[in-house]
Amino acid sequence: MKVAQQEIKATVTVNTSDLGNKKKDEETDRDAPSRKKAKEPSTQITEEARDQLLEASAATRKAFTAFRREADPDDHYQSGEGAQAAADKPKDELEMSAVITIMQPILRFLQLLCENHNRDLQNFLRCQNNKTNYNLVCETLQFLDCICGSTTGGLGLLGLYINERNVALINQTLESLTEYCQGPCHENQNCIATHESNGIDIITALILNDINPLGKKRMDLVLELKNNASKLLLAIMESRHDSENAERILYNMRPKELVEVIKKAYLQGEGEEEPEEGENEENGEDGAASPRIVGHNIYILAHQLARHNKELQSMLKPGGQVDGDEALEFYAKHTAQIEIVRLDRTMEQIVFPVPSICEFLTKESKLRIYYTTERDEQGSKINDFFLRSEDLFNEMNWQKKLRAQPVLYWCARNMSFWSSISFNLAVLMNLLVAFFYPFRGARGGTLEPHWSGLLWTAMLVSLAIVIALPKPHGIRALIASTILRLIFSVGLQPTLFLLGAFNVCNKIIFLMSFVGNCGTFTRGYRAMVLDVEFLYHLLYLLICALGLFVHEFFYSLLLFDLVYREETLLNVIKSVTRNGRSIILTAVLALILVYLFSIVGYLFFKADFLLEVDPLPNDTALPEAGESLASEFLFSDVCRVGAGRNCSTPAPQEALLPAEEPEQDKEHTCETLLMCIVTVLSHGLRSGGGVGDVLRKPSKEEPLFAARVIYDLLFFFMVIIIVLNLIFGVIIDTFADLRSEKQKKEEILKTTCFICGLERDKFDNKTVTFEEHIKEEHNMWHYLCFIVLVKVKDSTEYTGPESYVAEMIQERNLDWFPRMRAMSLVSSDSEGEQNELRNLQEKLESTMKLVSNLSGQLSELKDQMTEQRKQKQRIGLLGHPPHMNANPQQPA
């Protein structure tokens, strides 16, 4: 490194001064139009200065050429600019000698030693703990200082020293210095920031200055240089809780220049972003850095520095400046910040660019995650949120692929629209079926002429309204008038068939959009079969097809879609299914009691099971082919009075016919135990007073009257009062719990931070409000974007915090999420303590001043008293010398 620096000082300064005048001329050419716009007279001065510089550069070139290369003829440089450029090429090649070029692999080797933030080797490069230590960190910084011309950074003359030959070496030097610091290695950061060379100023100048003439020929190399310089400054400030390094960087940096560089980079990228390649470059993929990426890195650098500079902070606000607001708004929109917790439990703020793939996350997915993420035992939603991050990342990738298929993307984007159309069609078709079924000869052409004309007029007027002002009400009016016109033109049944066919097509489009949004097929057939939502929509499509091709009554099943669409109805269903086991066990207890009461009734009160019936006419008494076989089986032993020839078992029932003739409208329903069970279950549970309401009213003279009273009361209390109310109570309590859980969940969402779990009242009377906290400091989507950034970024490009979080994610360790903590609260508390300490210190200082004043006054008073006593003693000795010794008690 020392030899290379000596070689650079000996050779490159001469050659760069050779090129200096030419580069100044080009800079003058570049600056001339802007100055011409400002003031016209300055153009003449610029032209004169340029002519003088051209003469000076030609004379200097000739002198140095004669000194260093005597073989070149003088007329070689007088043949014009093309010949001059041709002559400069071999000289540029000689400019980088082997002593200098060998530095590039050496610096690359030192960078790889510190790869993946190897703390031991980072410290070893700075200090070897030997008698003779070599600080390679400082040497690398001095090498950068030397190759960039030392003090030239502050003078804006970097373009004289940086060219196509040495720009790769400068980039490598910046990358090596960056790797020395990342991790973070605070000692190496301090070493670079506090070094006596002009290294920091050179790095700052690389960002702020236009590096010409290289920038005119190879803007990509200049952008890469600025990109690496901004990364190095960020590495110097990485994971620091003090402001020393930031203040050192800001010392020679004017905030306005930094903001202008950001705006200029954005404007440069505006022209390059017209082709689609601009979007790919923003993804952070490897390759040449685009102007937008460079501007974004510089914006993040400015964002970090703005914490320590109020002027820069105000300039970065989009509303603060008139010009370039678009650039600042763009970068602010695509920049996020989060807070993480390190292993030593200290908190750190990270500012990072939002990966472009995060833009493909749909609003529906965001709402679903926000409302359905469950809390764990500690009351935190982080665990469930982290588990869902992988699915969300896969969804982003799928949505990105979906954009390449315009038709499928258009269908997926309007998924909620297709769903509402399906539901409205289902309601409409069921209304037609309910009012007009059976369709007996419903044909068109039966409408009177004036009504037909009115219908045509309504349809045309609604069509004109929809074309002129497309509003939902106008569209509904057009659909209604069109359907009425179809009904009276082609008939009701064909219209219903057309609506059903349209509903099937609409549901197919909805399924395409559903698959397009969720990427169901990409997850494999197993995931597709286990996806309940996909199976539900598939069943919906099947019912639509059955209603279209089999029977219209299948359309009635589509109305259950209302339960799927409304959360309140879902809670009603959940109130039954959530505690389903308790309800089923209670129902089993009810069945057991019914079975026991049926046995008692069959044994003792068989004659009391005499129920009133309304028998069917004789021609329909037998079960027909369309009737249920279960009803035929259950009522096979029931003899219907007045229809003896229709009884299923002729012999026993026919013998009872004469006895039943007086009671034409009653029948015995406890001939078998099964019929007793059915009667008690059916009539006993449905009657308000139990089975006693439907049995025969006994006389008090009967011997089993008391037993019958006890039987009826027991059934009423045990089955009706206790068991049924138990079932109803479970359902009602579950519904109330679901409602309170919903209210509690909504309350938690409104008053609790999703990430850290802090409540709203913690931010009362603080510098940061709760809304600012959940939007800027602990934004849940910023954490998701950071997880995605760690996934898509090359691991060798990680910063220190990114490496730490990537390792924690790989281990599925969530300790890096802040829980019940926020940096704003910690800083405000520390500020309060500092204010108290400051007040105490001021009081102490004022007390010390007062004490010092009092002590000074006391010392002065003491001196005065002493002086007066001495004077009086002198007077006494001179005036009365004998009496002083004779009367020592007399005061002086």
Protein Blocks (a to p, Z undefined) as FASTA:
>chain_A
ZZmmmmmmmmmmmmmmmmmmmmmmmmmmmmmmmmmmmpmklmmmmmmmmmmmmmmmmmmm
mmmmmmmmmmbcfklmmnojklmmmmmmmmmmmmmcfklmmmmmmmmmmmmmmgghiakl
mmmmmogoiabdcdfklmmmmmmmmmnopjmmmnopmmmmgcfklmmmmmmmmmmmmmmm
gopafklmmmmmmpcbfklmmmmmmmmpccdfklmmmmmlmmmmmmmmmmmmmmmmgoia
bfklmmmmmmmpcfklmmmmmmmmmmmmmmmmmpmmlmmmmnopacdddfklmmmmmmmm
mmmmmmmomklmmmmpmklpmghklmmmmmmmmpccdddddfkopacdddddddfklmmp
cfklmmmmmmmpccdfkopaklmmmmmmmmmmmmmmmmmmmmmmmklmmmmmmmmmmmmm
mmmmmmmmmmmmmmmpccehiaehiacfklmmmmmmmmmmmmmmmmmmccfklmmmmmmm
mmmmmmmmnojklmmmmmmmmmmmmmmmmmmmmmmmnommmnojklmmmmmklmmmmmmm
mmmmmmmmmomklmmmmmmmmmmmpmklmmmmmmmmmmmmmmmmmmmmmmmmmmmmmmmm
mmmmmmmmccddddddfklmpccfklcfklmmmmmmpccehilmlpfblmlmmmmmmmmm
mmmmbccfklbmklmmmmmmmmmmmpmnbjmlmmccddfkbmklmmmmmmmmmmmmmmmm
mmmmmmmmmmmmmmmmmmmmmmmmmmmmmmpcfklopafklmgoiabdfklmmmmmmgfk
lmmmmmmmmmmpcfklpcfklmmmmmmmmnopaklpcghiafklmmmmmmmmmmmmmmmm
mmmmmmmmmmmmmmmmmmmmmmmmmmmmmmmmmmmmmmmmmlmmmmmmbcZZ
